[in-house]
Amino acid sequence: MEYKHYANSVGNNLKTIQITTKYRYAMMRKDKIKVFCRVAIEESCKKHRIEIIILKVLDEHVHLIVDCPRTLSDAMLMQMIRGLSAYLLFRICPELRLRYPRGSFWNKGYFCAGCGSDFDRAFGYVKNQELHHY
């Protein structure tokens, strides 16, 4: 993994993230919803200059590794990804409101940890999620 060069520093801010749907409902069983979820997460990351290294959308949760700006805290990073992606998902797929009428698509809890020193192991874990869950 190449380091990024900034004005006054050099380095990466790699994070491994897992977010789950509210009540862990398997909302992304259909391929159409999986694609919409992938697009919503990609758009929310692009808007906030967060680079996605790998993204896996499963039936009731999502795994991703991102390289985010160093000025973002974990909580702010999660707020940006979950908030905008849920907003976009409800706009693209209004029928999701039948399951989540209050507008919370993602669970409040999440997993977010730095993976810079152990990137290869984290990448392999996310890459092989289909084998692990199916």
C-alpha positions in Angstrom: 0.0 0.0 0.0 1.4 3.3 -1.0 1.5 6.2 1.4 -0.3 9.4 0.5 1.6 12.7 0.5 0.0 15.7 2.1 1.2 19.3 2.5 2.9 18.6 5.9 2.8 14.9 6.3 3.0 11.5 4.7 0.8 8.4 5.6 -2.5 6.7 5.4 -5.5 6.6 7.7 -6.9 3.1 6.8 -10.0 2.0 8.7 -11.9 -1.3 8.6 -15.6 -0.8 9.1 -18.7 -3.0 9.6 -22.2 -1.6 9.7 -25.4 -3.6 10.1 -29.0 -2.9 9.2 -31.3 -1.9 12.0 -32.6 -4.9 13.9 -30.2 -6.9 11.7 -33.0 -7.5 9.1 -31.7 -9.1 5.9 -32.7 -6.2 3.8 -30.1 -6.7 1.1 -31.1 -10.2 0.1 -32.2 -9.0 -3.4 -29.4 -8.1 -5.8 -31.1 -4.9 -6.7 -31.0 -3.6 -3.1 -27.4 -4.8 -2.8 -26.4 -2.7 -5.8 -28.4 0.3 -4.5 -26.6 -0.1 -1.1 -23.2 -0.3 -2.8 -23.9 2.8 -4.9 -25.2 4.8 -1.9 -22.1 4.0 0.2 -19.8 4.8 -2.7 -21.5 8.1 -3.3 -21.5 9.1 0.3 -17.7 8.3 0.5 -17.0 10.1 -2.7 -18.8 13.2 -1.5 -16.6 13.3 1.7 -13.3 12.4 -0.1 -13.2 9.0 1.5 -11.4 6.4 -0.7 -12.9 2.9 -0.6 -10.3 0.2 -0.8 -12.8 -2.8 -0.7 -16.5 -3.0 -0.1 -18.6 -6.1 0.5 -22.4 -5.9 0.9 -24.0 -8.9 2.5 -27.6 -9.7 3.4 -27.7 -7.8 6.7 -24.4 -6.0 7.0 -21.6 -4.3 5.1 -17.8 -4.6 5.4 -15.5 -2.1 4.0 -11.9 -0.8 4.2 -11.5 2.9 3.6 -8.7 5.5 3.5 -10.2 8.6 5.1 -8.9 12.1 5.7 -6.8 12.3 8.8 -9.0 15.1 10.3 -12.0 12.8 10.7 -12.7 11.0 13.9 -14.2 7.5 13.8 -17.6 8.8 15.0 -17.7 11.5 12.3 -16.6 9.1 9.6 -19.4 6.7 10.6 -22.0 9.5 10.7 -21.0 10.6 7.2 -21.1 7.1 5.7 -24.2 5.8 7.4 -26.2 9.1 7.3 -25.8 9.9 3.7 -26.0 6.3 2.5 -29.3 5.8 4.4 -30.7 9.1 2.9 -29.7 8.0 -0.6 -31.1 4.5 -0.1 -34.5 5.8 1.0 -34.5 8.2 -2.0 -33.6 5.4 -4.5 -35.8 2.8 -2.9 -38.9 4.3 -1.2 -40.3 0.8 -0.4 -37.6 0.5 2.3 -39.7 3.0 4.3 -42.2 0.2 4.9 -39.7 -1.6 7.1 -38.1 1.6 8.5 -40.7 4.3 8.7 -38.6 6.5 11.0 -35.8 6.7 8.5 -33.0 4.8 10.4 -31.7 2.1 8.0 -28.4 1.4 9.8 -28.0 0.2 13.4 -26.6 2.6 15.9 -23.7 0.3 16.7 -20.7 -0.2 14.4 -17.2 -1.5 14.2 -14.4 0.8 13.2 -10.7 0.2 13.8 -7.5 1.2 12.2 -5.9 -1.5 10.1 -2.8 0.2 8.7 -0.2 -2.2 10.2 -2.3 -5.3 9.6 -3.8 -4.3 6.2 -3.2 -7.6 4.4 -5.1 -9.6 7.1 -8.0 -7.1 7.2 -8.2 -7.1 3.4 -8.3 -10.9 3.3 -11.0 -11.0 5.9 -13.3 -8.6 4.1 -12.5 -10.2 0.7 -13.6 -13.6 1.9 -16.8 -12.6 3.7 -19.1 -14.6 1.3 -17.3 -17.8 2.2 -17.6 -17.0 5.9 -21.3 -16.3 5.9 -22.7 -18.6 3.3 
